[in-house]
Each structure stands twice: as structure tokens, then as C-alpha cells.
Amino acid sequence: MNLFNYKDEPPSKRVLKQHFIDANREVFPQDTLNCVAHLILTVEDPDEMMTIALEFIVKKLEACRADIGFARPQDHIYKPASIYYSLSSDPPNCTGTVFSNQDKVFQKTWHQRLPVACDNVQSNPLLYDSRKKFESIQSKSILFQRLVWDKTPVGMTCIDFTHEHHVWTPTEIDFVAVFSEVFLGPLLGISHYWHDPEKYRLIKKPTQSELMAIKLAAKGFSYKQIAEELGKSIRTIENQLRNARDTLNASNQAELITKCEIWL
């Protein structure tokens, strides 16, 4: 079974262990693999998984606070779904804070693999349109990292220092990038796909054949024209587009096309 293309049943914890732990024993340190093992054990509880991952990241980096939010690049807002506060530094509470996902620093994060590191919130030009929001929660230095599963952005994690400025080192940046790419993004994506579909149902990507039909529909093709172009019956095209609407909870074809723009 290809771990990232299955649709019929969730992977067993044994399969997840083989893919994420056994295959990486010679590559990653034991504390990282221990965290991953804990994530796999709680894969059926996305909220618990986020708490475990954020605690590991905060302690590893000796940061003050970290959060995870589920969004896509085109969404209007970024709202943390889980926040972890360091007990030792006792950072300010930022629960309920909502950010504009279209602000420059978020959009830059969505479109690059490596984290976006801001050593000084007050002076970094990337934060010109979001600085007041971060200053209101007393962020001094902050790092943003997108989370990706199956080549699709599924969320973001933000890590910050609140009591003094922090210069993000290449080692810290590499740790966040690799941990997020290899483990955190895929495991959270899998967990939400199978165990919390209402919270993040848009991660359920249409099949490739459905996307081919949607792409032609986006160009203005009729059902008949799509069927002729793809060598299928009109009934098959109708079923594919209906299934895709159900998958993405789209009320009509226009909404379906909008929700699929990231894949077209």
C-alpha cells in the first residue's frame, strides 16, 4: 500500500511505525523518534497529537510558545487549533487570536519549504501588515513553518519567544523544516483525514480522474464535452463531479472549482 495514496482504509499503526520510525532509525536522533512514536500511538486523537508535537518542539528549541493551525494558502484567516505554552517561561495567553492569512509573512510561509524566521518582530519588514497583531500577544521573535501532506499544504505551525528577542540559528531552522516535512505534516494530515473529517474535511483531495473532469469544467466545458474529451460516458462524468462535490462539501459546481484551484 502506498502510504500517501490510500483512500479505502486508514493505515495501521504498524504501517505508520514502519514508514516513519523503522525507515528513519539511522537518520534521526532518539528523542525525535520517541516523539514520533508517541504521535503514532495517538493518531486517532488529532488534538492530543498536536499537543504532543508542540510540547516537543517548544522544549527542543527552548521556546516560549507554539501553535498549529489548519488552513490553506487561499483561506482568509489563520486561527490556531492548538497552542502549547512553556511552563518554565509562562508566556502570555494568546488563545482566541485570529490572524489574516493573506498577510505577507503567512503567504511567504505557504510558498516555501524552509521556515520563515523573524528574529525581531518590531523591525522585520515581512511583518509590516501583521506587526500590531503579534505585538498584541507579545511576540518578540517568531518562526513560521508550513505543514504539507501528499504535496498539499494542510496547515502551519508558529513558534515564538515572548520575553526577549531570539536569533534563529541554522540548526533550529533545519530542525523545524525537517521535522515538519518528514513527520509532523504527514502524520497530522493522516490523523485529520481519517479521524477528524469535520474539523478539516478539505484535506480530502478528489481523485486524479475527478480532477481531470473538474479542470475541464473550470474551462467551461459541458458534461457532454467533458465526456467526449475524456472518452467517458456523460453519466460517469456526472457521478465523478457529484462525488467530488460530496468530498469537498461543495454546494455547486462553481464552489467545487474554487475549492480545487490549488490542485488544477
N, C-alpha and C positions, 0 to 999 in steps of 0.2 A: 504493500500500500504506500503510495506517495503521500507523505505526511501533510503536505500543503494543498492537495487537490481532492481529498476525500469529501463526499457530500452525504453519504448514506448513514454513517455512524461515527461517533466520536472515537478518537484513538484511545486505546487503553493506557493506563499509567505505565505499564510495561513498555509499550511502544515509545511513549514520551521519554522514559528513562533511557532507552537505547539510543534515541535520536539526540537528546540534549545532554545526557551525562556520560554514558559509556563512550560515545564517539568523541568526547572532549576531555577525557581524563588526563591526557598528556599535554593539554593545551592551557587549561585554566587552573588557577590555584584552588586549594581545597575549600576555602571559605566561600568562594563563588559557587562551586559545585554543591556545597551544602545548602546554600540559599536556593539554588535551582531545584534541588531535591524537595525542599520544603514547598516550593511553588507547585511542583507536580502533585504532591500529596494533597494540596488544597485546590486543585484545578477546578473542582466543581463549585467552588465558592469564590467568585471573582473579587468580591470586596476583601476577603481575607488575603487573597493573593496580592492585591495592591498594597495592603498594609505591610506584608512580609517584605515585598520588594523595596518599598520606600524606606522601611527601617534599615534594611541592609545598605542601601545607598547612602543614607544620612550618616550612619555610623562609619562606613568605609571612607567617606570624604570629610568626616567631622563637620558636617554642615549643620545649619540650624533648622531647616525646614525643607520639605519636598512634597510635591503633589503629582498626581496623574489625572489627566482629563481625557475623555473620549470625544474626538471631533474629527473633521476633515478640513482640508485647506480652504474649501469654499464656504464653510459654515461661518455664520456671523459672529458667534461668541465662542469663547473658550471658558469653560467652567470646570474647576477641579472636581473630580468624582471622589477622590480620596486624598487626605493630607496627613502627613506624619510630622510631628513636632518633636525635636530633640529634647529629652528630659533634662539633659545637662545644661543646655543654653537657654531653655524656656523662652522660645521666640514668641512674638505677638501672634495672636489668633487671627487667621485670615479666612475662616470658614464663611462661605456665602459670597465671597468676592467673585465677580464676573468680569472678564476681560473681552475687549474687542479682538476677535480672531483675525480681523483684517489689518490690524496694526502691523507696522513694518517688521518688528522683531519676530512676530509669530509667522508671518508669511515667509521670511527668510529661513526660519527653522523648518517649515514644511518642505522647503525646496532644496535642502541639502542634507547629506548623510551625517556629517560631523555636527556636534553640538554648536550652538551659538552661545559664546561665553561673554558675559558682560562683567568686567571687573569693578566698574564704578557706575552704578545706576544713575547718579546725578549728572554724569558727563558723557555717557555713551550716546552717540548720535542715533543709534538704532532705536533708542527709546524715546525719541522726541515726542511721539504721539501717544505714548503709554506711560511716561515717566511719573506723572502725578498719581496714577493708579498704583504703581509699585512703591512709590514713596509713602502712600497712604497705609501700606501694610509693612512699612519699614524695611523694605529690601535694600540692602547695601550693594551686594554682588549677587548675580543670578546667572544660571546656566539653563538653556533650553535644549531639549532633545526630542525629536520626533520619534514615534513608535510605528513600526511597519510590520505588517504580516501579509504574506502572499503578494508582495510588491505593492501593497496598498497601504497608505497612511491610515492608521486606526486611532491614533491618539498622540499625546505629548506628555513628557514629564519635565517639571521645572524644579530646580534645586537652588536654594538661596542661603545666604548669610545675612543676618539681620542686625548684628551688634557692631560689626566692623567690616571694612572692605576686605575682599579676598581676591588674590590674583590666581586665576585658574591655571594650573600647570598642564603641560602637555600630557603628563601621566594621568591626571584626573580626567582630562577631556577624552583621552583614548579609552579609559576605563568605562566612562558613561556611554560612549559611542558603541563599543564592542558589546558590553553587557546588554544594552538596549536592542542592538541589531540581532545578536545571536540568541538571546534568551527572552528578555522582557517583552518585546513587541510580539514575537510569535506566540509565546505562552499566554499572554493576556488576550491576544486575538482569538486563539483557540478556545480559551475559557469563556469569553463573551459570546462567541459564535454558538457554542453548544449549551451553555448553562445560564446565560442571561440574555436571550434574544430580544426581549422587550427594551432592555436598557441600551443595547447597541445593535439594533437589527440591521442597520445599513452595512455592516461588515459582510453580510451575506451577498456576495457578488453573484450576478447572473452567470449562467453557463456561457461558454465561448460561442456556442451556436445561437443562444439567445441574444448575445451582444452583437453578433453579425446582423441579426434581424433589426435590432434596436438602432444600429448605426445607419441602416438604410432608411428606417422610419424617420430618423433625425434629418435625413436629406430630403424628406417629403415624399418618399415612395409610398404608394398604396399597398394594401395587403397583397393584392394580385401581383403588383410589380415586384415586391419583395420575394414572393413565392417563385416567380419566374427567374429572378436574378440568382436565387439560391438553389433552384432546382427542387423545390419542395411544394407540397400542396398548400392551398390557402388555409385549410383547417389547421395544418401543422404550424403555420406562422401565427395564426390566431391563438393557438394554445401556448406557443412559446412566449408571445408578448403578454398574455394573461398570467402565465407563471412568473414572469419577470416582475410584473406589477405586484403580484402577491408577495414575492420575495422581498421587494423593497418597500412594501406598503405604499405604493403609488396609486392614487385615486384615478388617474387617467394617463393617457399616453404622453402628454406634454410633461407631466410631473415625472414620469418614468425616464424620459430622455434627459431631463435636468439632473436627476439623481445619478444617471450613468455617465455624465460628462467626463468624470475623472478617468473612465476606462475606454472611452471612444477615441 
